[in-house]
Amino acid sequence: MEKNFSAQDIGLLADLLKIEGGKGKYFAGKNLGLTGCEVSVNCLPAGTGVPFVHAHKQNEELYIFVRGEGVFYIDGKEFPVCEGSLVRVAPEGERACKAGAADLYYICIQTQAGSLQQATFDDGVLKETKTSWMK
């Protein structure tokens, strides 16, 4: 890891079922040294679902669906999700999801509920530094 960043290439999303023992889930937090959130990159094979309903003690989750389609379950309700769907779930929300006819790919970001102190526009600081593509 560098002083101010860490980077990792986990390969193609289509190969998620080949890493981490074929579970279709890759947790990035430990490998990237994340200190404010946990991130997982996930693939549910077509027609399969998460085999349990779960909730959290402290963490809310944001699911970002990037490919495929399926069904999301929360607190007794089911609704369709697909590429471009975003779902936020409070810690106590009971959740699970299932892939449809194609593999369902999604990113899940979890962080302690209520911990966000500022958003990007309040926290970002412009610098005079230029990159190779800036003139």
MDAnalysis code that builds the backbone (N, CA, C; Angstrom):
import MDAnalysis as mda
import numpy as np

u = mda.Universe.empty(405, n_residues=135, atom_resindex=np.repeat(np.arange(135), 3), trajectory=True)
u.add_TopologyAttr("name", ["N", "CA", "C"] * 135)
u.add_TopologyAttr("resid", np.arange(1, 136))
u.add_TopologyAttr("resname", ["MET", "GLU", "LYS", "ASN", "PHE", "SER", "ALA", "GLN", "ASP", "ILE", "GLY", "LEU", "LEU", "ALA", "ASP", "LEU", "LEU", "LYS", "ILE", "GLU", "GLY", "GLY", "LYS", "GLY", "LYS", "TYR", "PHE", "ALA", "GLY", "LYS", "ASN", "LEU", "GLY", "LEU", "THR", "GLY", "CYS", "GLU", "VAL", "SER", "VAL", "ASN", "CYS", "LEU", "PRO", "ALA", "GLY", "THR", "GLY", "VAL", "PRO", "PHE", "VAL", "HIS", "ALA", "HIS", "LYS", "GLN", "ASN", "GLU", "GLU", "LEU", "TYR", "ILE", "PHE", "VAL", "ARG", "GLY", "GLU", "GLY", "VAL", "PHE", "TYR", "ILE", "ASP", "GLY", "LYS", "GLU", "PHE", "PRO", "VAL", "CYS", "GLU", "GLY", "SER", "LEU", "VAL", "ARG", "VAL", "ALA", "PRO", "GLU", "GLY", "GLU", "ARG", "ALA", "CYS", "LYS", "ALA", "GLY", "ALA", "ALA", "ASP", "LEU", "TYR", "TYR", "ILE", "CYS", "ILE", "GLN", "THR", "GLN", "ALA", "GLY", "SER", "LEU", "GLN", "GLN", "ALA", "THR", "PHE", "ASP", "ASP", "GLY", "VAL", "LEU", "LYS", "GLU", "THR", "LYS", "THR", "SER", "TRP", "MET", "LYS"])
u.atoms.positions = np.array([
    [0.829, -1.181, 0.000],
    [0.000, 0.000, 0.000],
    [0.874, 1.244, 0.000],
    [0.432, 2.200, -0.750],
    [1.099, 3.499, -0.786],
    [0.631, 4.320, 0.413],
    [1.282, 5.462, 0.632],
    [0.929, 6.318, 1.766],
    [-0.529, 6.771, 1.692],
    [-0.968, 7.255, 0.541],
    [-2.295, 7.854, 0.427],
    [-3.284, 7.071, -0.416],
    [-2.928, 5.876, -0.853],
    [-3.896, 5.103, -1.627],
    [-3.540, 3.628, -1.645],
    [-4.516, 2.847, -2.029],
    [-4.306, 1.433, -2.302],
    [-5.149, 1.105, -3.518],
    [-4.690, 0.165, -4.320],
    [-5.403, -0.213, -5.544],
    [-5.272, -1.713, -5.730],
    [-6.291, -2.285, -6.334],
    [-6.279, -3.720, -6.582],
    [-7.133, -4.012, -7.801],
    [-6.721, -4.963, -8.597],
    [-7.496, -5.423, -9.740],
    [-7.962, -6.833, -9.423],
    [-9.263, -7.023, -9.303],
    [-9.781, -8.357, -8.994],
    [-10.184, -9.113, -10.255],
    [-9.983, -8.496, -11.423],
    [-10.302, -9.154, -12.677],
    [-11.703, -8.834, -13.157],
    [-12.130, -9.588, -14.126],
    [-13.439, -9.368, -14.730],
    [-14.556, -9.786, -13.780],
    [-15.651, -9.052, -13.817],
    [-16.808, -9.427, -13.000],
    [-17.266, -10.847, -13.316],
    [-17.175, -11.232, -14.576],
    [-17.605, -12.571, -14.986],
    [-16.790, -13.669, -14.306],
    [-15.619, -13.324, -13.763],
    [-14.775, -14.310, -13.094],
    [-14.942, -14.322, -11.576],
    [-15.904, -13.579, -11.041],
    [-16.107, -13.531, -9.592],
    [-16.346, -14.905, -8.987],
    [-16.977, -15.787, -9.733],
    [-17.267, -17.119, -9.195],
    [-16.007, -17.986, -9.121],
    [-14.890, -17.497, -9.654],
    [-13.634, -18.253, -9.628],
    [-12.724, -17.819, -8.475],
    [-13.019, -16.689, -7.834],
    [-12.156, -16.224, -6.747],
    [-12.843, -16.467, -5.411],
    [-12.093, -16.311, -4.330],
    [-12.625, -16.477, -2.979],
    [-13.356, -17.803, -2.810],
    [-12.804, -18.855, -3.366],
    [-13.403, -20.177, -3.204],
    [-14.699, -20.376, -3.967],
    [-14.938, -19.590, -4.991],
    [-16.125, -19.752, -5.819],
    [-17.408, -19.259, -5.189],
    [-17.309, -18.398, -4.190],
    [-18.498, -17.914, -3.481],
    [-19.214, -16.775, -4.205],
    [-18.564, -16.192, -5.209],
    [-19.197, -15.080, -5.917],
    [-19.234, -13.802, -5.114],
    [-18.379, -13.697, -4.118],
    [-18.346, -12.516, -3.251],
    [-16.897, -12.190, -2.937],
    [-16.531, -10.930, -3.159],
    [-15.176, -10.484, -2.857],
    [-15.263, -9.282, -1.926],
    [-14.697, -9.407, -0.718],
    [-14.648, -8.297, 0.231],
    [-13.361, -7.508, 0.006],
    [-13.486, -6.209, -0.236],
    [-12.335, -5.370, -0.555],
    [-11.717, -4.688, 0.657],
    [-12.438, -4.590, 1.756],
    [-12.000, -3.804, 2.905],
    [-10.615, -4.107, 3.411],
    [-10.352, -5.353, 3.739],
    [-9.054, -5.722, 4.308],
    [-7.942, -5.542, 3.284],
    [-8.170, -5.989, 2.055],
    [-7.128, -5.914, 1.027],
    [-6.792, -4.488, 0.617],
    [-7.759, -3.581, 0.694],
    [-7.505, -2.184, 0.336],
    [-7.214, -1.303, 1.545],
    [-7.364, -1.861, 2.747],
    [-7.130, -1.078, 3.955],
    [-8.215, -0.039, 4.200],
    [-9.460, -0.361, 3.832],
    [-10.555, 0.585, 4.041],
    [-10.747, 0.846, 5.531],
    [-11.006, 2.100, 5.897],
    [-11.186, 2.443, 7.311],
    [-12.554, 3.053, 7.609],
    [-13.362, 3.333, 6.587],
    [-14.653, 3.967, 6.821],
    [-15.840, 3.192, 6.303],
    [-15.588, 2.101, 5.573],
    [-16.691, 1.309, 5.027],
    [-16.166, -0.067, 4.643],
    [-17.085, -0.974, 4.398],
    [-16.745, -2.278, 3.821],
    [-17.405, -2.329, 2.461],
    [-16.725, -2.922, 1.493],
    [-17.245, -3.038, 0.134],
    [-17.098, -4.483, -0.308],
    [-18.174, -5.020, -0.883],
    [-18.077, -6.340, -1.490],
    [-18.562, -6.255, -2.920],
    [-17.911, -7.016, -3.785],
    [-18.300, -7.140, -5.188],
    [-18.875, -8.542, -5.307],
    [-20.084, -8.669, -5.878],
    [-20.843, -9.908, -5.775],
    [-21.409, -10.378, -7.106],
    [-21.537, -11.690, -7.234],
    [-22.230, -12.306, -8.364],
    [-23.098, -13.436, -7.837],
    [-24.390, -13.337, -8.106],
    [-25.302, -14.450, -7.833],
    [-25.569, -15.135, -9.159],
    [-25.250, -16.412, -9.280],
    [-25.514, -17.109, -10.541],
    [-27.009, -17.110, -10.865],
    [-27.318, -17.141, -12.146],
    [-28.702, -17.128, -12.617],
    [-29.551, -18.124, -11.844],
    [-30.716, -17.679, -11.397],
    [-31.665, -18.543, -10.715],
    [-31.367, -18.856, -9.267],
    [-30.249, -18.364, -8.735],
    [-29.920, -18.631, -7.334],
    [-30.175, -17.391, -6.493],
    [-30.283, -17.601, -5.207],
    [-30.492, -16.489, -4.295],
    [-29.612, -16.611, -3.078],
    [-29.482, -15.528, -2.358],
    [-28.790, -15.564, -1.080],
    [-29.583, -16.535, -0.204],
    [-28.935, -17.532, 0.406],
    [-29.668, -18.595, 1.103],
    [-30.137, -18.234, 2.515],
    [-30.084, -16.954, 2.875],
    [-30.508, -16.534, 4.208],
    [-30.982, -15.088, 4.148],
    [-31.826, -14.717, 5.094],
    [-32.221, -13.326, 5.294],
    [-31.362, -12.808, 6.434],
    [-30.850, -11.571, 6.285],
    [-30.023, -11.041, 7.362],
    [-30.328, -9.574, 7.608],
    [-29.890, -9.096, 8.754],
    [-29.943, -7.687, 9.136],
    [-28.577, -7.365, 9.741],
    [-28.389, -6.138, 10.149],
    [-27.129, -5.742, 10.769],
    [-27.379, -5.103, 12.124],
    [-26.359, -5.041, 12.938],
    [-26.450, -4.389, 14.242],
    [-26.275, -2.881, 14.104],
    [-25.280, -2.448, 13.286],
    [-24.950, -1.022, 13.175],
    [-24.897, -0.510, 11.739],
    [-24.604, -1.377, 10.790],
    [-24.289, -0.912, 9.444],
    [-25.494, -0.867, 8.511],
    [-25.623, 0.262, 7.798],
    [-26.557, 0.326, 6.688],
    [-25.812, -0.166, 5.454],
    [-26.553, -0.612, 4.452],
    [-25.941, -1.102, 3.230],
    [-26.524, -0.378, 2.029],
    [-25.675, -0.157, 1.031],
    [-26.103, 0.353, -0.266],
    [-25.752, -0.701, -1.295],
    [-26.766, -1.209, -1.985],
    [-26.584, -2.185, -3.055],
    [-26.647, -1.431, -4.375],
    [-25.629, -1.623, -5.214],
    [-25.562, -0.999, -6.537],
    [-25.536, -2.132, -7.554],
    [-26.608, -2.297, -8.299],
    [-26.720, -3.395, -9.257],
    [-26.111, -2.950, -10.586],
    [-25.139, -3.736, -11.078],
    [-24.371, -3.324, -12.250],
    [-24.607, -4.195, -13.485],
    [-25.194, -5.369, -13.311],
    [-25.487, -6.229, -14.468],
    [-26.502, -7.288, -14.050],
    [-27.382, -7.643, -14.965],
    [-28.368, -8.679, -14.710],
    [-29.654, -8.111, -14.136],
    [-30.510, -9.013, -13.674],
    [-31.770, -8.617, -13.059],
    [-32.144, -9.666, -12.030],
    [-32.998, -9.262, -11.110],
    [-33.401, -10.179, -10.064],
    [-34.478, -9.587, -9.182],
    [-34.581, -10.128, -7.980],
    [-35.587, -9.708, -7.011],
    [-34.885, -9.387, -5.702],
    [-35.260, -8.273, -5.095],
    [-34.729, -7.890, -3.782],
    [-35.840, -8.039, -2.762],
    [-35.508, -8.620, -1.613],
    [-36.453, -8.811, -0.514],
    [-36.035, -7.908, 0.628],
    [-36.979, -7.154, 1.182],
    [-36.709, -6.398, 2.402],
    [-37.988, -6.290, 3.222],
    [-37.898, -6.708, 4.464],
    [-39.003, -6.602, 5.416],
    [-40.326, -7.118, 4.860],
    [-40.285, -8.285, 4.215],
    [-41.508, -8.905, 3.721],
    [-41.959, -8.450, 2.350],
    [-41.255, -7.482, 1.759],
    [-41.612, -6.989, 0.429],
    [-40.573, -7.445, -0.575],
    [-41.019, -7.794, -1.778],
    [-40.121, -8.158, -2.872],
    [-40.366, -7.209, -4.034],
    [-39.274, -6.780, -4.687],
    [-39.393, -5.898, -5.843],
    [-38.244, -6.175, -6.802],
    [-38.446, -5.866, -8.088],
    [-37.410, -6.169, -9.074],
    [-36.237, -5.199, -8.981],
    [-35.037, -5.719, -9.282],
    [-33.829, -4.909, -9.406],
    [-33.137, -5.296, -10.710],
    [-32.384, -4.357, -11.260],
    [-31.646, -4.607, -12.496],
    [-30.500, -3.613, -12.574],
    [-29.733, -3.698, -13.646],
    [-28.627, -2.762, -13.851],
    [-29.124, -1.338, -13.645],
    [-28.453, -0.609, -12.765],
    [-28.833, 0.764, -12.463],
    [-29.678, 0.910, -11.214],
    [-30.165, -0.186, -10.646],
    [-30.947, -0.104, -9.408],
    [-30.024, 0.169, -8.224],
    [-30.469, 1.030, -7.326],
    [-29.770, 1.331, -6.078],
    [-30.741, 1.059, -4.937],
    [-30.296, 0.333, -3.924],
    [-31.150, 0.025, -2.780],
    [-30.371, 0.288, -1.503],
    [-30.903, 1.190, -0.645],
    [-30.314, 1.433, 0.672],
    [-31.146, 0.681, 1.694],
    [-30.471, -0.001, 2.615],
    [-31.171, -0.752, 3.647],
    [-30.626, -0.324, 5.014],
    [-31.534, 0.079, 5.907],
    [-31.155, 0.428, 7.278],
    [-30.655, -0.824, 7.991],
    [-29.871, -0.660, 9.056],
    [-29.311, -1.823, 9.734],
    [-30.354, -2.888, 10.088],
    [-31.480, -2.483, 10.618],
    [-32.475, -3.448, 11.079],
    [-33.325, -4.050, 9.964],
    [-33.184, -3.545, 8.749],
    [-33.941, -4.086, 7.617],
    [-33.541, -5.522, 7.324],
    [-34.530, -6.404, 7.227],
    [-34.262, -7.808, 6.898],
    [-34.198, -7.937, 5.385],
    [-33.060, -8.444, 4.862],
    [-32.807, -8.392, 3.423],
    [-32.243, -9.668, 2.847],
    [-32.461, -9.831, 1.539],
    [-31.883, -10.915, 0.735],
    [-32.167, -10.562, -0.723],
    [-31.487, -11.235, -1.653],
    [-31.789, -11.024, -3.067],
    [-31.593, -12.313, -3.848],
    [-32.183, -12.328, -5.032],
    [-32.162, -13.511, -5.893],
    [-31.933, -13.064, -7.328],
    [-31.111, -13.817, -8.046],
    [-30.857, -13.542, -9.463],
    [-32.008, -14.071, -10.300],
    [-32.239, -13.420, -11.431],
    [-33.250, -13.876, -12.373],
    [-32.646, -14.853, -13.368],
    [-32.999, -14.680, -14.632],
    [-32.569, -15.602, -15.688],
    [-31.086, -15.475, -16.031],
    [-30.464, -14.373, -15.646],
    [-29.036, -14.154, -15.909],
    [-28.324, -13.929, -14.573],
    [-27.001, -14.058, -14.568],
    [-26.229, -13.771, -13.366],
    [-26.513, -12.337, -12.922],
    [-26.556, -12.112, -11.618],
    [-26.821, -10.791, -11.051],
    [-25.549, -10.289, -10.375],
    [-25.031, -9.175, -10.873],
    [-23.805, -8.582, -10.352],
    [-24.149, -7.312, -9.590],
    [-23.551, -7.175, -8.395],
    [-23.809, -5.971, -7.620],
    [-22.645, -5.674, -6.687],
    [-22.575, -4.427, -6.295],
    [-21.600, -3.958, -5.319],
    [-22.384, -3.591, -4.070],
    [-21.893, -4.004, -2.926],
    [-22.539, -3.668, -1.665],
    [-21.551, -2.869, -0.818],
    [-21.975, -1.683, -0.416],
    [-21.156, -0.831, 0.449],
    [-21.865, -0.744, 1.786],
    [-21.134, -1.070, 2.857],
    [-21.748, -0.926, 4.178],
    [-20.895, -0.040, 5.058],
    [-21.595, 0.767, 5.840],
    [-20.953, 1.693, 6.759],
    [-21.867, 1.913, 7.944],
    [-21.325, 2.385, 9.020],
    [-22.131, 2.595, 10.224],
    [-23.216, 3.630, 9.938],
    [-24.449, 3.286, 10.210],
    [-25.572, 4.200, 9.990],
    [-25.366, 5.490, 10.780],
    [-25.651, 6.615, 10.150],
    [-25.544, 7.911, 10.810],
    [-24.143, 8.462, 10.934],
    [-23.150, 7.806, 10.320],
    [-21.763, 8.245, 10.501],
    [-21.296, 9.279, 9.481],
    [-22.051, 9.517, 8.413],
    [-21.625, 10.477, 7.385],
    [-21.669, 11.889, 7.962],
    [-20.531, 12.558, 7.987],
    [-20.434, 13.904, 8.545],
    [-20.537, 15.001, 7.498],
    [-20.153, 14.669, 6.261],
    [-20.232, 15.636, 5.182],
    [-20.263, 14.889, 3.857],
    [-20.834, 15.508, 2.852],
    [-20.870, 14.906, 1.529],
    [-19.722, 15.459, 0.685],
    [-19.573, 14.946, -0.523],
    [-18.447, 15.302, -1.380],
    [-18.281, 16.809, -1.552],
    [-19.359, 17.522, -1.830],
    [-19.237, 18.958, -2.094],
    [-18.781, 19.733, -0.870],
    [-19.049, 19.231, 0.316],
    [-18.603, 19.895, 1.540],
    [-17.203, 19.457, 1.946],
    [-16.757, 18.307, 1.475],
    [-15.489, 17.750, 1.909],
    [-14.369, 17.914, 0.878],
    [-14.712, 18.017, -0.402],
    [-13.697, 18.094, -1.456],
    [-12.916, 19.404, -1.438],
    [-11.621, 19.322, -1.766],
    [-10.750, 20.491, -1.814],
    [-10.026, 20.468, -3.151],
    [-10.241, 21.474, -4.006],
    [-9.556, 21.554, -5.300],
    [-8.088, 21.887, -5.090],
    [-7.219, 21.249, -5.885],
    [-5.773, 21.456, -5.803],
    [-5.265, 22.016, -7.123],
    [-4.110, 22.645, -7.100],
    [-3.494, 23.214, -8.305],
    [-2.788, 22.151, -9.139],
    [-2.579, 20.967, -8.595],
    [-1.885, 19.878, -9.269],
    [-2.557, 19.554, -10.585],
    [-1.762, 19.201, -11.617],
    [-2.283, 18.806, -12.929],
    [-1.858, 17.382, -13.244],
    [-2.748, 16.638, -13.897],
    [-2.443, 15.295, -14.337],
    [-1.976, 15.319, -15.790],
    [-1.612, 14.163, -16.328],
    [-1.130, 14.090, -17.702],
    [-2.201, 14.505, -18.710],
    [-3.473, 14.384, -18.385],
    [-4.532, 14.731, -19.342],
    [-5.096, 16.142, -19.156],
    [-4.584, 16.871, -18.190],
    [-5.033, 18.248, -17.944],
    [-4.034, 19.223, -18.556],
    [-4.547, 20.266, -19.096],
    [-3.667, 21.308, -19.686],
    [-3.760, 22.589, -18.916],
])
